[in-house]
């Protein structure tokens, strides 16, 4: 298992994941990243998540991959 961290950012803010999550592989990290984005999007908030990006990093704070929130939101209508 590997400890990974799910940080979120836009041009104005950064949300730091200080706890991290243990994952077995990249597929599990991707699935968890998608769940994190869905939780944030569905939370009661005025935030427009379209410009946010979720950054998945290892325990040395090296970015493994990044996923834009727009990838789960889809296009604007």
Residue pairs with C-beta under 8 A, 6 or more apart in sequence:
1 22
1 23
1 24
2 22
2 23
2 24
2 58
2 59
3 20
3 21
3 22
3 58
3 59
4 20
4 21
4 22
4 23
4 29
4 32
4 56
4 57
4 58
4 59
4 64
5 16
5 17
5 18
5 19
5 20
5 21
5 56
5 57
5 58
5 59
5 61
6 17
6 20
6 21
6 32
6 33
6 36
6 54
6 55
6 56
7 14
7 15
7 16
7 17
7 54
7 55
7 57
8 14
8 15
8 17
8 36
8 40
8 52
8 53
8 54
8 55
8 69
9 15
9 52
9 53
9 55
10 51
10 52
10 53
11 51
20 59
21 32
23 29
23 32
26 64
26 65
29 56
29 64
29 65
30 56
30 65
30 67
33 54
33 56
33 67
34 67
34 72
36 54
37 49
37 54
37 67
37 69
37 72
38 72
40 47
40 49
40 52
40 69
41 49
41 69
41 72
41 73
49 69
49 73
50 69
50 70
50 73
50 76
51 69
52 68
52 69
53 66
53 67
53 68
53 69
54 66
54 67
54 68
54 69
55 63
55 66
56 63
56 64
56 65
56 66
56 67
57 63
57 64
58 64
